Amino acid sequence: MAVFYSTRIRPSPTTEKEERTREFLSHYQATDELSKPPPAWTVLDAISVSNLHCHVDYFIKKFTSSILSVHPVSGTIDPDYSPPSMNEVCRIQRIFYRFELYCNLFREYNRRPRDKEHRFSAAEQERLFHRKFATWEIEQLACVRDYLMRQLSVAFDEVADHDVLWGELMINAELDSLGDNSWKEHYLSLGLGYIRKLDTASTYDERYALVAPNLGSDIDFLSTALREGDEIDDTIPFSDFDEEKQHRYLAKSPFTNDDGIGPIDAWYWGHNDESCARLYHVVDKAILRGWGYCLWDRTRLLAWDVLSKPWHSFPAFVEKRFSSDEYRRLREKQQRSWDERSRLYQLGSGWWAEGDESRIVWSCAKHLRNWRKS
């Protein structure tokens, strides 16, 4: 219900959204008021809650089937995988709802020049939200963040590779969909309903119709806030922390009704040799987050046999990386694409590909003739 109540947070003539968000979070963290349904429901309220549940259910089914059908150690297809347990479904469901709550609290509304002075910085988001959760709970949110970023990147990257205006703006399709990209971060902040539309759009025109009206950039959202929690690196591995300090990082939050030890075991397996500056959303752990390593029951982890050896010892965990020459060639190709589309921007708009201008909508025949002569 907290997610439902968070949809009502909007700026008012006398109260900035930031003030209303702080007030909401104080209630969320101090009482159970926001877990109770409103005393009176409207039809629109019921529809809103139902729609959100449908979005969550859609992504849970895709998330679990895509991960469980591939063995995380061997990388082989497993068509007879065990379906997620009720505990696993509830756990993953909770994180998708938490992601939606985060979007409602911290996305930008009605961007105006003065808004930059009245919005939460990434550091404030970390302090107000992430710091209330255990490290493994934050890493669970990072797993969902990575997954949703991959989903929206399919539509985003296609438009970024082909649209003339986006070439003029030098909007890039990241070589790594998990890398920092303030444009993608903005689309991520639009929430599950929007990302589902992107995910189900099957043609370029459908995808363009969704991304073009919502073009924006956001450097202060979830990905940046996840990095803000990095503490000063004392180089002491987590396994050497005393019991009290370990408990401070591992004790589950009051928002998590989960008694399973699988997530904690998996997180510890991946981080026991890390210092306090590298306890969640670490770049080289992205390959683990790719299969949601800290979202599964201990029985499944044992059946996979992933906890008996160091996480980096499995061949399936070796992430593909571009060589410096490959990376340079890809960047040069991208720059040529931007340059070509920047020239075309003065003459038309629409879809472009190298050697194919057939779908460009030319703005002026005279300019076109001049272009052909140049």
CORGI-V193633 format. One record per pair of residues at least 24 apart in sequence whose C-alpha atoms are under 6 Angstrom apart, sorted by the first residue. I is the first residue (numbers start at 1). GAP is how many residues later the second one is. If there is no record, write none. Layout:
# CORGI-V193633
{{I	GAP} {I	GAP}}
This chain:
# CORGI-V193633
{{1	34} {2	32} {2	33} {3	98} {6	98} {67	224} {73	243} {75	241} {88	208} {95	46} {100	91} {103	86} {103	88} {107	82} {121	99} {122	98} {122	102} {122	103} {123	105} {126	99} {133	120} {134	115} {134	116} {134	117} {134	118} {135	114} {136	131} {139	141} {142	139} {143	146} {143	149} {150	27} {155	52} {162	189} {162	190} {162	191} {163	187} {163	188} {164	177} {164	181} {164	185} {164	186} {167	171} {167	174} {167	175} {168	174} {170	168} {182	35} {182	36} {182	37} {183	33} {183	34} {185	33} {186	30} {186	31} {186	32} {230	47} {231	46} {232	45} {233	44} {235	40} {236	39} {237	36} {237	37} {237	38} {238	34} {238	35} {238	36} {238	37} {239	33} {262	34} {262	35} {262	36} {263	31} {263	32} {266	28} {267	27}}
